[in-house]
Amino acid sequence: DSSTILISIGSRRRIARSGDYIFQMSLSDEIATDYMISYTIREMGFKRFALISVSDYDYSLDLSASFKKALNRHGAELLVDVDIYDTYTGQHNIEAIIPEILSRADSLDAVVFTGNARDAANLARSLRDENVHLPLLAGEDLYSDEFLTDAGQAAIGSLVYATYPNKHLVQAANFITKFQNQYEDPPDRFAALAFDATTLLVKAIRESGSRHSSVVREAFLKSKLTEGVTGSSEFSEQGSSIKVPLIFKVVAGQDAGAERVALQNRP
């Protein structure tokens, strides 16, 4: 009501639609899921997918819906669509859905999972124990050390999308170095997105020559950050972030562990 500009860094809900002065800097899952499915079909030849959701987790349901739209849009086949939430016990039951995956394993190219890192690790281990070696596709929540540590070797082959870090970008490498020099710990994606959001805001103020919110808002909508630490950034007319995600693959690392490598550099 006060026409105050608000820029959200962490929220994944569609808060940008809450008002003309609301902006969302976090990676759009709608864009990211479409990009990931398109990438795996085009570059890896994937055609047939399983989708595993967690219905007591609202974000999982939203993410699953985005993946389904992307699969349909790109002509992929959804052969298995299951949920690990057990309505009778109120618990997450990975083992209950394993038989359905096994029954179609020979026909599947990948398994899309929209739950948290702990459940993803349990799923990866369960599939490995059944000698099923299908890559796990997931969102930004699985770009986590928890998933790598808990899943171990079972995580190898998994693909996750994320907005950060792209260490091939000079500005990202410099940001990480400077941040660690000041705070010791490496910056997470929220710190990186906050840095880019602030940079965009200052750019809009300078270009507009004003600090009046309505003037800055118009400049903000027209601004584009081409050399941000999270890559290029701009906004849609609704205030949602337009960003191309990074796709990471989990590969074998040192000491029998696993690590992530970026599959492609983005603009």
N, C-alpha and C positions, 0 to 999 in steps of 0.2 A: 504493500500500500504506500510505502514511503519512497518508492522508486529507487531503492538502494540496490546496487549491483551485488549479487552474491555469486561466488564462483565455488562450486563444489569440487573437491579433489577426490574424495574417496567413494562417494555414493554411486551405486550402479543402478539405482532406480531412475525412472525417467522424470526427474525433478525439473528438468529444463522446461517442461510443459506447464509448470506451475505458475509461470508468469514471464513477462517480457524481459525482466531484469535478472532472471535466473540462468546461470550458465553451468554446464557440466563438463569438467575437464577430463574426467576419467575415460578410459577406452570404451567405446561403444561395443557392447556384446553383439548387437545386431550386425554391425560392420565386421567385427572380428570372426564371428561364427561363419558368416558368408565367405569371408576371405579364406578361412581354414579349409572349409569343405571344397571350395573352388581349387585351392592349392593342392590338396591331396588327390583330387580327381585328375587334375591336369598334370601334375608332376609325378604322382605315384601310381596312377592308374586305379585308384580305389573306386569301387562302384556300389558295393553292398555293405551296409552298416547295421550295427546293433546300437541301440540307445538305452542307457541305464540312468534312471532318474531317482530322486529321493523326495517323495511327495510331502514330507513334513518340513521341508526346507524350501521356502518361497523362491529363493534365488535359483535353486535347481530347476524348479518348474518353469521359471522365466527363461533360463538358459536352454532348457530342453526345447521349449517352444521356438526359440531362435534357431537352434540347430535343425529342427524339423522343417522350418521354412526354407532354410538354406539347402537341405537335402532335396526337397521338392523342387526348388528353383533350379537346381543344377542337374536334375534328372537322375539322382541317385536312388537306390532302393533301400528302404528301411525294413529289414527282415525280422528284427527282434526289437520289441519295445516293452521294457520291463521296469519295475520299481522295486527298490530294496527295502522300502519302509513296510514293516509288518504291522498292519492295523490292529491285529489281535494282541500283540505283545508290546506295541509301541516302540519297538527296537528296529535297528537296521540289520537286515538279514541278508548278507552277501551270498551265503551258501544256497539259499532258496532259489536264486535266479541262475546259478551256475549250470544246472541241467539244461535250461533253455538255450543258453549260449553254446553248450556242448553239442546240442542237437543240430545246430546250424553252423557250427564252427568251420566246416569245410567249405561253406558257401559265403562266409564273411571275409571282408577285407580289413575291417577295423571296428573297434568298440568305442562309442562316444560315451563319456561319463561326465555327469554334471554335479556330482556331490563334492564333499570336502576331501582334503588331502589324506586324512586317516582312512576313510572308507575306500578311497582310490588305491591306497597301498594294499589294503586287505584284498581288494578285487584283483589287483595285479598278481599278488602272491597266490591267490586261489586259482586263477587261470593258469599260472605257471605250474602249480602242483598237478593240474589236470593235463599238462603238456600241451596247452593251448597257447600259441605264440602270436596273438593278434595285437597290433599296436593300439594303445589307448589314446584317444583324442580328448582333450579337455581344455578348459578355460584358464584364465589367469590365476585362479586359486591354487592350481597345481604347479605353478611356478614357485615352488617352495622347497626349502631344505628338508622339511618334515616328510614330504612325499618321497624324496630321494633316499632319505635315511631309512624310513620305515619299509619302503618297497625293495630297496637294494637292487640286486640284479634283475628282479622282476619288473623294474621300471624301465629297463632298456627297451628302446623302440617307441616309447611314448612320445606323443607330440602335444605341446601346449602352446597357446598363444599368449603374448604379453606385450605390454607397451614399452618395456624397459627391463634390462639395459642392453643397448646396442653398443658394445665396446669398440666397434669399428668406426663409430662416429667420434671424431676428434673432440668435439664439444662435450660429449658424454664422458669420455675418458678424463678430460680436464676437470669436469664437474665432480666426478668421483674422487679424484685426487685432492682437490681443494676441500671438499666436504670432509674427507677422512682426516686431513691435516688439522681441521678445526674441531671435529667432533669424535674422532677416533673410529667410530663405527662407520661402515659404508652406508651411503644413502639408499633408502628403499624407493619403490616407485612413487610413493606419496610425496616424498621430499622432491623427487625429480619433477613430478607433475606440478607441485607447488611452485617450484623454481620457474618452470615454463609459463605457468599461469601469471605469475608476477611480471615476468618479462613481457608477455603479451599485453598486460594491463598498462604497464609503463609506456609501451609502444603506442597504445591507443590514446593515452593522455597526451603524449608528445605530438602525435599526428593530428589530433583534434585541436590542440592548443587550449584545451579546457579541462576542468575537473568536475564539470556539471554532469551528473549521472546520465541524463538523456543524451547528451552529446557524446560522452565517452562510450555509451552503449552502442551507438551507431558506428563509431570508429572500431569498436571491439568486434562487431559483426563482420566488418570489412577487413580486419587485420589477419595476416597470415604469418606464422612463425616458421621459417624454412630451415633454421639451424638450431632447433631446440634440443635439449638433452634427451627428450623422448621422441625425437624425430620431428617431422613437420606437423603443425597444428593449425586448425582453423575451426570456425563454428558454422553450424547450419543456422537458418533463420529462426529455428526454434531454440537455439542456444546449446545444442548438443555438439559434442566434440566430433570432429572428422579427422580420424587418424588411421593410418595403415598399420596393422599389428605386425609384430615379429612372430615368426614361427620357430620354436625351439624343439630340437629332438634330444631325447635322453640317450646317451651312449655310454659305453663302458669307460670308467675312469680308472684312476690309480687305486691301488690297495683293494681291489675287488669291489670298488664302489661304483657310483654312477655320476655322470655330470651332464649338463645341458650345453648344446652347441646351437648357434643360430643357423638355420638352413638357408636364409637368404638375407641380403641387405635390402632395406627398403629406402624410399626417398626420405 
